[in-house]
């Protein structure tokens, strides 16, 4: 369940920092009852960015499959061997 906190809770930085590090999810900050910003630990941010990058690469791969832009595995490995002398 997501943590939702009012912006006034940001005054207690150590508590917010501890919350960010104890939960592997973002904390939603509200201002006047409306969503204003999201904060998270560096670890959570890096994990989310890595997942986002993976999803983007999967989307590209799926599009290539749909467009029949497939490469032959043997050809790819032969080119790599020739390029890197393996």
C-alpha positions as CSV (number, residue, x, y, z in Angstrom):
1,X,0.0,0.0,0.0
2,X,1.5,3.3,-1.0
3,X,2.6,5.8,1.7
4,X,0.8,9.2,1.3
5,X,2.1,12.0,3.5
6,X,1.3,15.7,3.7
7,X,4.0,18.2,2.7
8,X,4.3,19.4,6.3
9,X,5.9,15.9,7.1
10,X,8.9,16.9,5.1
11,X,10.0,19.1,8.1
12,X,11.0,15.9,9.8
13,X,13.7,14.9,7.3
14,X,15.1,12.0,9.3
15,X,11.7,10.3,9.5
16,X,11.0,10.7,5.8
17,X,14.5,9.4,5.0
18,X,13.9,6.4,7.2
19,X,10.5,5.7,5.5
20,X,12.1,6.0,2.1
21,X,14.8,3.4,3.0
22,X,12.5,1.0,4.8
23,X,10.0,0.7,1.9
24,X,11.0,-0.2,-1.6
25,X,8.4,2.1,-3.1
26,X,7.9,5.8,-3.5
27,X,6.2,8.1,-1.0
28,X,3.5,10.4,-2.3
29,X,3.5,13.9,-0.9
30,X,0.3,15.9,-0.9
31,X,-0.2,19.7,-0.8
32,X,-3.6,21.0,0.2
33,X,-5.0,17.6,-0.2
34,X,-3.8,17.1,-3.8
35,X,-0.8,15.1,-5.1
36,X,2.2,17.3,-5.4
37,X,5.4,15.2,-5.6
38,X,6.9,11.8,-5.1
39,X,10.1,10.9,-3.2
40,X,12.0,7.7,-2.9
41,X,15.4,6.3,-1.9
42,X,18.2,6.2,-4.4
43,X,18.0,2.4,-4.4
44,X,14.3,2.5,-5.3
45,X,15.0,5.1,-8.0
46,X,17.8,3.1,-9.6
47,X,15.7,-0.1,-9.5
48,X,12.8,1.7,-11.2
49,X,15.0,3.2,-13.8
50,X,16.6,-0.2,-14.6
51,X,13.1,-1.8,-14.9
52,X,12.0,1.0,-17.2
53,X,15.0,0.5,-19.4
54,X,14.3,-3.3,-19.6
55,X,10.7,-2.6,-20.5
56,X,11.8,-0.2,-23.3
57,X,14.2,-2.8,-24.7
58,X,11.4,-5.4,-24.6
59,X,9.1,-3.1,-26.4
60,X,11.7,-2.5,-29.2
61,X,12.3,-6.3,-29.4
62,X,8.5,-7.0,-29.7
63,X,8.2,-4.4,-32.4
64,X,11.1,-5.9,-34.3
65,X,9.4,-9.3,-34.1
66,X,6.1,-7.9,-35.3
67,X,7.9,-6.2,-38.3
68,X,9.7,-9.5,-39.0
69,X,13.1,-7.8,-38.4
70,X,14.7,-10.9,-37.0
71,X,18.4,-11.7,-37.2
72,X,19.8,-15.2,-37.7
73,X,21.7,-16.2,-34.6
74,X,24.5,-17.9,-36.4
75,X,25.1,-14.8,-38.6
76,X,25.2,-12.6,-35.5
77,X,27.7,-14.8,-33.7
78,X,29.9,-15.2,-36.8
79,X,30.1,-11.3,-37.2
80,X,31.0,-11.0,-33.5
81,X,33.7,-13.6,-33.8
82,X,35.1,-11.9,-36.8
83,X,35.0,-8.5,-35.2
84,X,36.5,-9.5,-31.9
85,X,38.7,-12.4,-33.1
86,X,37.1,-15.0,-31.0
